[in-house]
Amino acid sequence: MNKHQNYWQNTSSSKKKSKLPVTKVGSVTPDLKLLDWLVKHQSVSYTQEMEDFIKILHSYCLEKNYKVVEDNIGNLYVTKGKADSYVCIVAHTDTNQEIQESLQLVQIEDILIGWNKHTAQQVGAGFDDKLGILIALQCLEFFPTLKVFFPALEEVGYKGTSAANMSFFDDVNFCIQP
């Protein structure tokens, strides 16, 4: 039996209490206002809009008092709180959609779509990965400690991840990419 199997056997026993802190997570409602803000800051790979969005996201995180480091490719490394080990959420900052001059979100029942109000057509809204960024930002609000990695240029060959500063992950238990 390896050490991980032993750990799970020990903590899953009903006679023993887990040493892990438990956070009760109720129903979390997606912040549609924040999502709308994210989507309207379009960030197609290799455009000025992408560079501008990274700066805006960087400033947003600083305003929330998170520690933020940006590398030379535009990757953002965000840390909230002090811990011996972290969970890390990953969500990339670039999208693979055409820039829409009149992009808005439209809700039809429980579905959100991108809509160009001038052409009256459904368009790509960049939900890949603006939804991931939304989840990461809402988790940063909710959890007392967390790391987030926002890689740039993922839609064009994982360039941000390939250039990542791996020491950021030294104290990370696991990463999740929603």
Buried (B, 14 or more C-beta within 10 A) or exposed (E): EEEEEEEEEEEEEEEEEEEEEEEEEEEEEEBEEBBBBBBBBBBBBEBEBBBEBBEBBBEBBEEEEBEBEBBEBBBBBBBBEEBEEBBBBBBBBBBEBEEBEEBBBEEEEEEBBBBBEEEEEEBBBBBBBBBBBBBBBBBBEEBEBBBBBBBBBBBEEEBBBEBBEEEBBEEEEEBEBE
